[in-house]
Amino acid sequence: MLKGGTAKAALPRMGAPERAKLSANSSQSSYSSNFGMKTSRSSSTIASDLRLSKIKRASSDDALAKPVLGSVAAVSRIKKTVTTGAISELSDNRPRSASSVQSTKKSGIPAPREIPQSISRERVSLRDQQKSSIAKKMVTSASTSSLSTLSKHSRGSVKTKAESVVFDKNLLESQVRELLAEAKTKEFEISKLRMELQRHKGKDPSSEAGTPEGNSEMERTQAQSGDIQVLVGELKEKNGRFQRELATLREENQALKQKLITLESTTTLLTSSSMHSVNGVFPENTTSDAVSAVSGSHLKTSVSSGSETKGSPLPSSESSEFEKIPSRSDSVSSSIKSVVPSGVVKELSVESLTDRIQKMEESHHSTAEELQATLQELADQQQVVQELTAENERLAEEKGLLQTSLQQQRDRVELLVQQNDSLLQRLREQAQCNEAEASRASRVAELEQRLAEQVESSRFEREKLVDIQQQLTGSLRALEMENQEEQIAVNSLKEEVELLQGHLESEKVAKDEAMRKSEEQRQAMEALRVESASLKVQVEVERQKIAELKAVQSASDNTELQSLLKAVHEDKDKLELSCTELRQELQQVEVDRLQLLERVEKQEQDHKTNMIALDEKNRDAENQIKDLKETIFELEDQVEQQRAVRLHTNQTILDLENQIKRLEENKAELEKQIKAMNKQMKDETEEWRRFQADLQTAVVVANDIKVEAQQELRTLRRRLQEEQEHSARMASELEQIQGTREMHEG
């Protein structure tokens, strides 16, 4: 039976040999109920029954030891899992009765939906069929001549019933011990849950209260702790109810033990009284001793503990005593034989004797009919006992299924505990992540603000740079145009310089030619001067000669002198003409030389002036080119700097955009994780609710089993009372028969 939504300790399942033994016992009891009317039970069957009872006691001891071990293992492991399928299937397949509704009302747990009672109807139909078959067999086998076999069968059925009652008592004791072990494990689990609650309360991070996510998580953990505290309170209440029910079960078990002891004492009294009767008459000392023994045994058993009364079987001497017990028909016939030859024959006539014999036969027939009815009732009760054993086997199988389902539930609860721990760890990590995310969000906000400022400043700077770039490009274009114009001018100047250099070269060539000509002319003039000097010398010589000739002429002939003088005068004229020509040519050459020199000097001056102007223009153009190159270099440096600044700003913008994208992706991932965790927590809460509902159904099923067991106990008690009343009536009838026999003998 389950209580309070906690896992039940593992109950021992009966092994295959024990179930085989129980089935053999039930088959033997059914065989004795069907065929025990014809033959009595032998000593071998009684010995086997005794061995079976010993084995049952050993198995019950093992079953009592196994829950303790199971409780220790449960204490060491604390497996708390749940499966919804097995308990729901069992709750769907379990039969319901009116007492289950009362039990659910008493336990305060809502009962599940009602299930059709096909199984109980099948039981009733089987019971009716078995009763009818047994009645047919009893009618066919019953006869007036089989009183001895009937009495032996009644003793055998009483013995089998006593053994079944002892076995039921052992089962009840094992169930009580299992319930005690279960109560201990539940108390330990409650203490464990309290310690876990304290540990979870102590481990709740105080940092979660700073953020709204932390507040929500704290509210969730507080709600969970409140639910767990409510669950612990319900567990405490159910544990108290369970302990009270255990106390009532103990009291009922003690009462059953006492009733069983009285039943055993009555059976031993009947067997001893029947064994010690001589010719159907019980001596007074034996009856008094039996009554005293019964009372003494009752006192001893009431004083002794419950462990001494566990599984006490019938004495082994009954196998021989049952064989020695005379039947009632034998006792009646012997009483008739003892009555016929006694002194009553002398006092009474044959008719009175025959009347008395007829009356005794009628009373004998009535007692035989009553015995037959009691045997029928005993057979019915034995059939009921067989049905109860079958029901017990079915309950044992269901108990095994419940144990397997509970084991699965324990595993599932352990898994849920591990998942809960992992979820708590993840919640703590999420709280830390939320804190980091909050700081990251503030940092992101600052970065976004700084990014916006930088973007705005970069935009203004970009506009300024664009304006500067446009201005620089305009000025660069203008400078390029000027540079192109200057280049064109420089090229034209270079062409002019080249032309002037060509003219200069040609002038130099002409100058050289003129210098050469002038040099030649000067040489020719020198040669002419030398020649004129020589001519002058010759003229002087000739004049001297002329003078000499004149002197000679005076002395010689005049004619030769005149011819010579004419020839000299002609040579002189030729020489003077050539000299004048040479002088003219020399003058002309001098004039030409002077003109050439003037032209050369003029050209040199022009060339110098042009060269100076060209040098100045070249220097100016080179200076302008240098200035333009410097400005171009400066502009290129500025452009490169602006490009670098622009690239840097673009890179910073891209980095910030990538960082924003990463932050958005992290935010999306965190939102997905939060959604998944919320979904997982919802699923776990839903699964926990299903687990509570399944536990409630399991508790309802256990309460139904308990109620059915209590009903079976009540029916057994009622039948036991009926049997006790019947045995009391039989004892009174035996006393009456003994009194009539004594009266007849007297």
Legacy VTK file of the C-alpha trace (Angstrom):
# vtk DataFile Version 3.0
C-alpha trace
ASCII
DATASET POLYDATA
POINTS 746 float
0.000 0.000 0.000
1.279 3.416 -0.913
0.961 6.557 1.146
1.608 10.190 0.579
2.993 10.231 -2.911
6.360 8.695 -1.945
7.954 5.650 -3.466
7.287 2.339 -1.788
10.122 0.065 -0.689
10.643 -2.990 -2.798
8.394 -5.812 -1.563
9.694 -9.337 -1.922
8.229 -11.366 -4.725
7.639 -15.004 -4.239
9.983 -17.145 -6.250
9.029 -19.800 -8.752
9.585 -22.716 -6.288
7.461 -21.036 -3.643
4.672 -20.386 -6.126
4.957 -24.005 -7.249
4.657 -25.074 -3.640
1.624 -22.860 -3.116
0.027 -24.207 -6.275
0.805 -27.753 -5.110
-0.746 -26.942 -1.755
-3.874 -25.542 -3.407
-4.083 -28.561 -5.737
-3.717 -30.882 -2.775
-6.423 -29.013 -0.862
-8.752 -29.148 -3.890
-8.004 -32.824 -4.326
-8.844 -33.453 -0.676
-12.070 -31.443 -1.044
-13.137 -33.451 -4.092
-12.005 -36.916 -3.144
-11.547 -36.731 0.620
-15.167 -37.879 1.129
-14.310 -41.368 -0.073
-10.881 -41.890 1.505
-9.103 -40.462 4.518
-5.866 -38.590 4.341
-2.773 -40.652 4.717
0.173 -39.978 6.923
2.385 -39.148 3.936
0.123 -36.276 2.838
0.064 -34.948 6.393
3.858 -35.096 6.520
4.069 -33.294 3.177
1.674 -30.666 4.512
3.891 -30.233 7.528
6.931 -29.851 5.313
5.066 -27.318 3.186
4.114 -25.365 6.283
7.766 -25.317 7.383
8.824 -24.152 3.917
6.139 -21.473 4.024
7.402 -20.309 7.377
10.966 -20.146 6.001
9.757 -18.269 2.930
7.808 -15.882 5.155
10.981 -15.310 7.216
12.874 -14.657 3.988
10.067 -12.382 2.829
10.298 -10.509 6.123
14.069 -10.246 5.801
13.886 -9.072 2.196
11.863 -5.888 2.923
14.446 -4.926 5.528
17.198 -5.358 2.967
15.049 -3.553 0.427
14.513 -0.714 2.908
18.260 -0.492 3.578
18.902 -0.388 -0.166
16.179 2.197 -0.560
17.738 4.253 2.253
21.153 4.037 0.630
19.914 4.811 -2.852
16.773 6.962 -2.326
15.330 6.159 -5.700
12.349 8.355 -6.404
11.061 7.855 -9.917
7.678 7.528 -11.516
6.094 5.899 -14.539
2.639 6.817 -15.592
1.803 3.873 -17.837
2.122 0.909 -15.478
0.058 2.352 -12.624
-2.608 3.673 -14.957
-2.891 0.234 -16.621
-3.070 -1.442 -13.236
-5.611 1.071 -12.041
-7.623 0.446 -15.233
-7.426 -3.350 -14.839
-8.157 -3.391 -11.109
-11.692 -4.297 -10.045
-13.625 -1.855 -7.979
-16.069 -2.383 -5.158
-18.215 -0.249 -2.935
-15.652 -0.440 -0.187
-13.087 1.271 -2.427
-15.330 4.346 -2.513
-15.477 4.316 1.278
-11.718 3.900 1.483
-11.164 6.838 -0.856
-13.502 8.915 1.266
-11.579 7.933 4.379
-8.167 8.517 2.838
-9.156 11.858 1.359
-7.759 11.034 -2.094
-9.987 11.306 -5.156
-10.774 7.895 -6.630
-10.270 7.303 -10.340
-12.999 6.391 -12.755
-15.062 3.285 -11.955
-14.150 0.018 -13.675
-16.600 -2.755 -14.561
-16.588 -5.654 -12.145
-16.336 -8.432 -14.686
-13.622 -10.181 -12.694
-15.746 -10.329 -9.508
-18.706 -11.652 -11.509
-16.498 -14.306 -13.042
-15.392 -15.206 -9.569
-18.977 -15.502 -8.383
-19.905 -17.629 -11.397
-16.898 -19.892 -10.871
-17.722 -20.146 -7.200
-21.329 -21.120 -7.984
-20.167 -23.712 -10.529
-17.707 -25.196 -8.090
-20.335 -25.237 -5.358
-22.824 -27.010 -7.639
-20.202 -29.568 -8.724
-19.170 -30.192 -5.137
-22.829 -30.488 -4.100
-23.405 -33.056 -6.869
-20.373 -35.008 -5.768
-21.464 -34.739 -2.170
-24.970 -35.953 -3.012
-23.654 -38.906 -5.022
-21.016 -39.813 -2.473
-23.040 -39.207 0.681
-24.649 -42.240 2.242
-25.642 -43.378 5.676
-23.043 -46.093 5.684
-20.051 -43.658 5.210
-20.160 -41.891 8.563
-16.641 -42.886 9.402
-15.243 -41.477 6.178
-17.269 -38.286 6.699
-15.872 -37.794 10.149
-12.332 -38.401 8.882
-12.913 -35.963 6.026
-14.232 -33.350 8.456
-11.099 -33.726 10.513
-8.921 -33.465 7.361
-10.815 -30.387 6.125
-10.502 -28.776 9.538
-6.774 -29.435 9.411
-6.374 -27.996 5.873
-8.403 -24.989 6.899
-6.237 -24.510 9.945
-3.155 -24.703 7.765
-4.587 -22.189 5.308
-5.456 -19.883 8.205
-1.912 -20.251 9.526
-0.567 -19.455 6.075
-2.839 -16.393 5.851
-1.651 -15.365 9.287
1.973 -15.638 8.137
1.190 -13.578 5.063
-0.485 -10.933 7.225
2.514 -10.808 9.522
4.860 -10.441 6.552
2.655 -7.665 5.174
2.710 -5.904 8.561
6.499 -6.084 8.647
6.687 -4.844 5.100
4.448 -1.939 6.026
6.694 -1.124 9.001
9.757 -1.168 6.762
7.882 0.993 4.288
6.998 3.465 7.042
10.661 3.687 8.047
11.735 4.289 4.456
9.050 6.950 4.082
10.216 8.708 7.239
13.785 8.629 5.937
12.631 9.985 2.565
10.727 12.787 4.325
13.860 13.720 6.282
15.864 13.568 3.054
13.365 15.882 1.344
13.589 18.312 4.270
17.375 18.345 4.046
17.163 18.922 0.296
14.731 21.787 0.887
17.101 23.355 3.408
20.029 22.840 1.050
18.123 24.405 -1.858
17.086 27.312 0.351
20.691 27.805 1.450
21.994 27.589 -2.100
19.584 30.148 -3.577
21.833 32.911 -5.046
21.253 36.326 -3.552
22.409 37.953 -6.765
19.261 36.933 -8.616
17.280 39.606 -6.784
18.954 42.413 -8.717
17.420 41.712 -12.105
13.811 41.039 -13.140
14.878 37.613 -14.420
16.421 36.848 -11.013
13.209 37.993 -9.289
11.128 35.726 -11.497
13.516 32.811 -10.860
13.376 33.445 -7.096
9.583 33.547 -7.252
9.579 30.250 -9.165
11.972 28.617 -6.673
9.884 29.968 -3.777
6.735 28.597 -5.401
8.449 25.239 -5.916
9.689 25.229 -2.308
6.152 26.104 -1.160
4.762 23.239 -3.246
7.402 20.921 -1.790
6.534 22.066 1.739
2.841 21.446 1.041
3.781 18.034 -0.356
5.859 17.315 2.760
2.889 18.301 4.935
0.627 15.997 2.962
3.233 13.267 3.291
3.337 13.824 7.052
-0.463 13.614 7.280
-0.566 10.503 5.110
2.262 8.988 7.154
0.261 9.622 10.317
-2.806 8.020 8.779
-0.640 5.173 7.590
0.770 4.664 11.097
-2.745 4.722 12.551
-3.824 2.142 9.999
-0.767 0.105 10.900
-1.808 0.234 14.545
-5.313 -0.934 13.643
-3.838 -3.678 11.469
-1.630 -4.757 14.344
-4.614 -4.906 16.651
-6.575 -6.875 14.079
-3.609 -9.158 13.557
-3.362 -9.742 17.298
-7.089 -10.507 17.444
-6.719 -12.882 14.510
-3.805 -14.567 16.250
-5.881 -15.062 19.371
-8.769 -16.406 17.327
-6.436 -18.743 15.477
-5.033 -19.928 18.780
-8.531 -20.606 20.064
-9.363 -22.390 16.808
-6.265 -24.566 17.111
-7.085 -25.280 20.739
-10.634 -26.299 19.805
-9.354 -28.530 17.013
-6.829 -30.133 19.359
-9.599 -30.477 21.950
-11.842 -32.202 19.436
-9.085 -34.532 18.276
-7.946 -35.328 21.801
-11.501 -35.839 23.030
-12.310 -38.097 20.093
-9.060 -40.010 20.619
-9.574 -40.500 24.340
-13.213 -41.555 24.031
-13.832 -45.193 24.755
-16.729 -46.662 22.768
-17.966 -43.139 21.935
-18.002 -41.918 25.586
-15.732 -39.091 26.742
-14.323 -39.408 30.242
-14.630 -36.417 32.474
-10.948 -36.137 33.325
-9.941 -35.980 29.671
-12.440 -33.237 28.895
-11.386 -31.229 31.894
-7.717 -31.701 30.995
-8.408 -30.619 27.430
-10.274 -27.527 28.591
-7.495 -26.649 30.987
-4.923 -27.235 28.248
-6.876 -24.996 25.922
-7.122 -22.261 28.505
-3.465 -22.661 29.409
-2.366 -22.550 25.829
-4.565 -19.545 25.279
-2.982 -17.779 28.219
0.510 -18.693 27.071
-0.100 -17.539 23.573
-1.705 -14.318 24.756
1.285 -13.613 26.994
3.891 -14.652 24.386
5.043 -12.323 21.609
3.781 -12.330 18.041
6.966 -13.893 16.722
6.378 -17.110 18.714
2.887 -17.562 17.277
4.094 -17.147 13.672
3.223 -20.123 11.526
2.663 -22.691 14.308
1.517 -25.839 12.503
-0.465 -28.736 13.844
1.428 -31.353 15.835
2.963 -34.161 13.878
1.245 -36.769 15.993
-2.033 -35.956 14.287
-1.122 -38.214 11.402
-1.430 -41.189 13.674
-4.228 -39.750 15.828
-6.481 -39.222 12.836
-6.095 -42.882 11.983
-6.926 -43.903 15.533
-10.043 -41.742 15.885
-13.161 -43.886 15.640
-15.980 -42.739 13.448
-19.293 -41.613 14.813
-21.163 -44.476 13.223
-18.797 -46.917 14.891
-19.334 -45.220 18.205
-23.103 -45.263 17.736
-23.107 -48.904 16.714
-20.883 -49.778 19.632
-23.175 -47.844 21.917
-26.131 -49.778 20.527
-24.250 -53.005 21.044
-23.406 -51.976 24.576
-26.985 -50.967 25.225
-28.581 -54.135 23.884
-26.825 -56.633 26.138
-27.028 -54.396 29.258
-29.490 -54.614 32.125
-31.996 -52.417 30.366
-33.148 -55.529 28.446
-34.315 -56.946 31.681
-36.276 -53.828 32.591
-37.715 -52.962 29.194
-39.390 -55.031 26.635
-38.311 -55.666 23.087
-40.741 -53.050 21.790
-39.330 -50.271 23.937
-35.877 -51.298 22.819
-36.921 -51.188 19.191
-38.545 -47.788 19.743
-35.416 -46.489 21.352
-33.331 -47.965 18.568
-35.552 -46.285 15.981
-35.331 -42.984 17.852
-31.582 -43.342 18.048
-31.444 -44.171 14.351
-33.570 -41.128 13.579
-31.336 -38.951 15.723
-28.372 -40.632 14.028
-29.827 -39.805 10.610
-30.487 -36.226 11.682
-26.944 -35.891 12.958
-25.701 -37.481 9.741
-27.670 -34.935 7.732
-26.322 -32.138 9.905
-22.821 -33.505 9.442
-23.428 -33.694 5.721
-24.596 -30.060 5.741
-21.559 -29.071 7.749
-19.369 -31.001 5.340
-21.044 -29.177 2.490
-20.389 -25.889 4.233
-16.823 -26.952 4.887
-16.413 -27.863 1.224
-17.836 -24.484 0.248
-15.499 -22.813 2.669
-12.599 -24.823 1.297
-13.601 -23.744 -2.198
-13.701 -20.176 -0.938
-10.251 -20.718 0.545
-9.043 -21.983 -2.842
-10.542 -18.934 -4.502
-8.877 -16.797 -1.878
-5.550 -18.487 -2.576
-6.054 -17.881 -6.297
-6.955 -14.305 -5.472
-3.840 -14.077 -3.313
-1.744 -15.371 -6.207
-3.328 -12.825 -8.498
-2.706 -10.138 -5.905
0.889 -11.349 -5.628
1.266 -11.021 -9.400
-0.302 -7.580 -9.261
2.003 -6.770 -6.380
4.937 -7.848 -8.537
3.686 -5.616 -11.326
3.294 -2.793 -8.834
6.806 -3.453 -7.582
8.211 -3.307 -11.117
6.228 -0.154 -11.825
7.382 1.320 -8.522
10.967 0.430 -9.367
10.506 2.181 -12.689
8.940 5.078 -10.797
11.935 5.197 -8.485
14.280 5.246 -11.456
12.159 7.930 -13.089
12.065 9.990 -9.869
15.837 9.665 -9.553
16.160 10.803 -13.146
13.800 13.695 -12.406
15.859 14.598 -9.333
19.003 14.613 -11.451
17.213 16.690 -14.066
16.000 19.010 -11.296
19.556 19.395 -10.022
20.782 20.041 -13.546
17.945 22.539 -14.040
18.853 24.280 -10.784
22.462 24.421 -11.936
21.314 25.737 -15.280
19.088 28.274 -13.524
22.065 29.457 -11.493
24.155 29.591 -14.631
21.306 31.394 -16.348
21.153 33.856 -13.448
24.868 34.472 -13.837
24.368 34.707 -17.602
21.506 37.146 -16.987
23.781 39.257 -14.783
26.517 39.092 -17.389
23.899 39.844 -20.027
22.650 42.814 -18.005
26.195 44.160 -17.687
26.707 43.288 -21.333
23.451 45.047 -22.200
24.590 48.173 -20.333
27.944 47.918 -22.061
26.170 47.376 -25.370
24.034 50.431 -24.678
27.165 52.441 -23.938
28.825 51.026 -27.034
25.739 51.802 -29.085
25.707 55.335 -27.724
29.404 55.702 -28.422
28.839 54.132 -31.818
26.057 56.585 -32.546
28.276 59.465 -31.455
31.175 58.133 -33.487
28.905 57.544 -36.459
27.572 61.087 -36.141
31.062 62.560 -35.736
32.364 60.352 -38.527
29.472 61.502 -40.684
30.342 65.164 -40.032
34.022 64.434 -40.544
33.169 62.491 -43.642
31.192 65.431 -44.982
34.090 67.742 -44.133
36.539 65.352 -45.702
34.312 65.051 -48.749
34.247 68.858 -49.043
37.999 69.031 -48.518
38.461 66.226 -50.996
36.285 68.009 -53.516
38.220 71.235 -52.963
41.503 69.395 -53.206
40.376 67.562 -56.312
39.317 70.905 -57.853
42.577 72.551 -56.914
44.428 69.456 -58.074
42.644 69.585 -61.382
43.402 73.307 -61.708
47.015 72.667 -60.812
47.089 69.819 -63.252
45.713 72.128 -65.932
48.288 74.766 -65.014
50.929 72.098 -64.934
49.843 70.934 -68.342
49.955 74.538 -69.622
53.362 75.016 -68.017
54.465 71.744 -69.493
53.275 72.972 -72.903
55.114 76.271 -72.357
58.211 74.446 -71.179
58.004 72.192 -74.187
57.680 75.200 -76.479
60.591 76.885 -74.683
62.567 73.718 -75.005
61.800 73.695 -78.704
62.841 77.358 -78.989
65.986 76.604 -77.001
66.702 73.732 -79.295
66.135 75.983 -82.299
68.346 78.663 -80.774
70.923 76.081 -79.959
70.716 74.971 -83.605
71.120 78.603 -84.708
73.911 79.000 -82.218
75.616 75.947 -83.549
75.189 77.198 -87.085
76.452 80.626 -85.980
79.334 78.964 -84.251
80.066 77.072 -87.445
79.754 80.272 -89.430
81.915 82.062 -86.850
84.479 79.339 -87.070
84.319 79.546 -90.835
84.640 83.318 -90.631
87.460 83.012 -88.149
89.090 80.504 -90.407
88.547 82.803 -93.376
89.746 85.780 -91.387
92.734 83.783 -90.261
93.379 82.805 -93.831
92.920 86.389 -94.897
95.163 87.528 -92.043
97.703 84.997 -93.116
97.227 86.109 -96.678
97.585 89.730 -95.462
100.687 88.796 -93.557
101.933 87.024 -96.628
100.982 90.127 -98.628
102.654 92.337 -96.028
105.706 90.166 -96.142
105.453 90.186 -99.875
104.876 93.974 -99.872
107.814 94.351 -97.486
109.881 92.184 -99.731
108.532 94.137 -102.630
109.369 97.345 -100.812
112.801 95.955 -100.190
112.952 94.961 -103.779
111.641 98.415 -104.705
114.320 99.968 -102.537
116.809 97.639 -104.083
115.462 98.469 -107.459
115.587 102.153 -106.608
119.136 101.695 -105.503
119.704 99.807 -108.708
117.943 102.578 -110.602
120.096 105.076 -108.856
123.118 103.017 -109.666
121.789 102.601 -113.141
121.188 106.254 -113.359
124.694 106.691 -112.234
125.793 104.075 -114.611
123.538 105.556 -117.293
125.234 108.598 -117.112
128.221 106.649 -117.606
126.809 104.282 -120.248
124.317 104.209 -122.776
121.002 105.649 -122.173
119.063 103.219 -124.274
119.729 100.077 -122.413
119.012 101.848 -119.277
115.796 103.198 -120.543
114.735 99.739 -121.675
115.700 98.341 -118.413
113.971 101.228 -116.710
110.837 100.673 -118.696
110.916 97.048 -117.852
111.429 97.949 -114.234
108.729 100.603 -114.422
106.337 98.027 -115.899
107.199 95.536 -113.221
106.751 98.325 -110.704
103.380 99.216 -112.077
102.305 95.608 -112.065
103.481 95.266 -108.536
101.752 98.463 -107.505
98.552 97.295 -109.188
98.747 93.947 -107.510
99.582 95.705 -104.278
96.602 98.003 -104.572
94.421 95.044 -105.450
95.744 93.184 -102.479
95.211 96.214 -100.294
91.667 96.511 -101.515
91.061 92.841 -100.941
92.632 93.163 -97.513
90.421 96.087 -96.694
87.433 94.202 -97.971
88.413 91.199 -95.890
88.937 93.455 -92.890
85.534 94.949 -93.428
83.989 91.541 -93.805
85.849 90.342 -90.724
84.677 93.316 -88.759
81.125 92.741 -89.922
81.344 89.093 -89.003
82.802 89.975 -85.644
80.029 92.424 -85.051
77.436 89.907 -86.080
79.065 87.247 -83.938
79.205 89.590 -80.971
75.637 90.603 -81.575
74.547 86.986 -81.874
76.540 86.125 -78.772
74.838 88.892 -76.884
71.463 87.781 -78.181
72.306 84.216 -77.326
73.451 85.241 -73.881
70.309 87.231 -73.298
68.174 84.386 -74.640
70.064 81.885 -72.552
69.659 84.053 -69.494
65.942 84.454 -70.182
65.579 80.784 -70.893
67.493 79.938 -67.742
65.249 82.217 -65.748
62.150 80.747 -67.361
63.519 77.256 -66.801
64.279 78.030 -63.191
60.807 79.530 -62.764
59.239 76.500 -64.454
61.336 74.154 -62.334
60.356 76.057 -59.202
56.711 75.910 -60.237
57.087 72.212 -61.011
58.683 71.678 -57.601
55.910 73.648 -55.939
53.325 71.708 -57.892
55.001 68.430 -57.006
55.142 69.449 -53.360
51.480 70.430 -53.415
50.682 67.183 -55.242
52.645 65.227 -52.666
50.928 67.090 -49.850
47.559 66.517 -51.457
48.378 62.855 -51.973
49.469 62.595 -48.336
46.264 64.256 -47.246
44.281 61.957 -49.516
46.104 58.936 -48.121
45.515 60.157 -44.597
41.884 60.754 -45.377
41.652 57.305 -46.937
43.318 55.754 -43.887
40.978 57.664 -41.582
38.060 56.641 -43.734
39.179 53.001 -43.740
39.674 53.147 -39.982
36.233 54.627 -39.471
34.739 52.070 -41.856
36.567 49.286 -40.001
35.352 50.567 -36.644
31.835 50.821 -38.066
32.078 47.269 -39.416
33.475 46.014 -36.099
30.689 47.709 -34.204
28.110 46.340 -36.642
29.575 42.830 -36.282
29.602 43.229 -32.520
25.985 44.356 -32.625
25.130 41.351 -34.817
26.927 39.010 -32.426
25.154 40.570 -29.494
21.833 40.216 -31.295
22.650 36.575 -32.093
23.626 35.953 -28.457
20.445 37.648 -27.386
18.410 35.466 -29.757
20.204 32.340 -28.525
19.620 33.341 -24.915
15.960 33.996 -25.692
15.750 30.563 -27.344
17.432 28.981 -24.319
15.062 30.818 -21.988
12.085 29.650 -24.066
13.418 26.082 -24.103
14.028 26.169 -20.356
10.571 27.606 -19.747
9.094 24.890 -21.953
11.163 22.248 -20.167
10.066 23.592 -16.783
6.449 23.541 -17.942
6.875 19.971 -19.169
8.506 18.990 -15.898
5.760 20.650 -13.856
3.184 18.882 -16.020
5.068 15.623 -15.592
5.264 16.263 -11.831
1.512 16.819 -11.772
0.999 13.606 -13.726
3.354 11.928 -11.283
1.258 13.198 -8.362
-1.915 12.037 -10.111
-0.346 8.637 -10.783
0.770 8.437 -7.180
-2.745 9.276 -6.099
-4.093 6.550 -8.366
-1.462 4.193 -6.961
-2.521 5.134 -3.441
-6.125 4.555 -4.448
-5.194 1.159 -5.887
-3.272 0.324 -2.730
-6.216 1.450 -0.609
-8.494 -0.708 -2.739
-6.172 -3.666 -2.204
-6.135 -2.901 1.488
-9.921 -2.627 1.606
-10.274 -5.899 -0.283
-7.835 -7.545 2.095
-9.779 -6.138 5.030
-12.996 -7.433 3.515
-11.400 -10.828 3.011
-10.208 -10.720 6.614
-13.709 -9.819 7.742
-15.172 -12.675 5.708
-12.557 -15.018 7.155
-13.360 -13.774 10.647
-17.044 -14.226 10.032
-16.489 -17.717 8.691
-14.178 -18.422 11.592
-16.878 -17.300 13.976
-19.392 -19.452 12.129
-17.018 -22.396 12.319
-16.452 -21.726 15.992
-20.203 -21.570 16.569
-20.614 -24.702 14.508
-17.862 -26.434 16.462
-19.522 -25.253 19.670
-22.828 -26.692 18.485
-21.098 -29.908 17.548
-19.447 -30.006 20.956
-22.816 -29.452 22.625
-24.340 -32.152 20.453
-21.479 -34.475 21.387
-22.071 -33.692 25.027
-25.775 -34.399 24.571
-24.977 -37.704 22.839
-22.566 -38.566 25.643
-25.267 -37.673 28.155
-27.799 -39.856 26.372
-25.259 -42.693 26.218
-24.543 -42.339 29.912
-28.261 -42.303 30.595
-28.739 -45.420 28.503
-25.780 -47.093 30.157
-27.037 -46.008 33.556
LINES 1 747
746 0 1 2 3 4 5 6 7 8 9 10 11 12 13 14 15 16 17 18 19 20 21 22 23 24 25 26 27 28 29 30 31 32 33 34 35 36 37 38 39 40 41 42 43 44 45 46 47 48 49 50 51 52 53 54 55 56 57 58 59 60 61 62 63 64 65 66 67 68 69 70 71 72 73 74 75 76 77 78 79 80 81 82 83 84 85 86 87 88 89 90 91 92 93 94 95 96 97 98 99 100 101 102 103 104 105 106 107 108 109 110 111 112 113 114 115 116 117 118 119 120 121 122 123 124 125 126 127 128 129 130 131 132 133 134 135 136 137 138 139 140 141 142 143 144 145 146 147 148 149 150 151 152 153 154 155 156 157 158 159 160 161 162 163 164 165 166 167 168 169 170 171 172 173 174 175 176 177 178 179 180 181 182 183 184 185 186 187 188 189 190 191 192 193 194 195 196 197 198 199 200 201 202 203 204 205 206 207 208 209 210 211 212 213 214 215 216 217 218 219 220 221 222 223 224 225 226 227 228 229 230 231 232 233 234 235 236 237 238 239 240 241 242 243 244 245 246 247 248 249 250 251 252 253 254 255 256 257 258 259 260 261 262 263 264 265 266 267 268 269 270 271 272 273 274 275 276 277 278 279 280 281 282 283 284 285 286 287 288 289 290 291 292 293 294 295 296 297 298 299 300 301 302 303 304 305 306 307 308 309 310 311 312 313 314 315 316 317 318 319 320 321 322 323 324 325 326 327 328 329 330 331 332 333 334 335 336 337 338 339 340 341 342 343 344 345 346 347 348 349 350 351 352 353 354 355 356 357 358 359 360 361 362 363 364 365 366 367 368 369 370 371 372 373 374 375 376 377 378 379 380 381 382 383 384 385 386 387 388 389 390 391 392 393 394 395 396 397 398 399 400 401 402 403 404 405 406 407 408 409 410 411 412 413 414 415 416 417 418 419 420 421 422 423 424 425 426 427 428 429 430 431 432 433 434 435 436 437 438 439 440 441 442 443 444 445 446 447 448 449 450 451 452 453 454 455 456 457 458 459 460 461 462 463 464 465 466 467 468 469 470 471 472 473 474 475 476 477 478 479 480 481 482 483 484 485 486 487 488 489 490 491 492 493 494 495 496 497 498 499 500 501 502 503 504 505 506 507 508 509 510 511 512 513 514 515 516 517 518 519 520 521 522 523 524 525 526 527 528 529 530 531 532 533 534 535 536 537 538 539 540 541 542 543 544 545 546 547 548 549 550 551 552 553 554 555 556 557 558 559 560 561 562 563 564 565 566 567 568 569 570 571 572 573 574 575 576 577 578 579 580 581 582 583 584 585 586 587 588 589 590 591 592 593 594 595 596 597 598 599 600 601 602 603 604 605 606 607 608 609 610 611 612 613 614 615 616 617 618 619 620 621 622 623 624 625 626 627 628 629 630 631 632 633 634 635 636 637 638 639 640 641 642 643 644 645 646 647 648 649 650 651 652 653 654 655 656 657 658 659 660 661 662 663 664 665 666 667 668 669 670 671 672 673 674 675 676 677 678 679 680 681 682 683 684 685 686 687 688 689 690 691 692 693 694 695 696 697 698 699 700 701 702 703 704 705 706 707 708 709 710 711 712 713 714 715 716 717 718 719 720 721 722 723 724 725 726 727 728 729 730 731 732 733 734 735 736 737 738 739 740 741 742 743 744 745
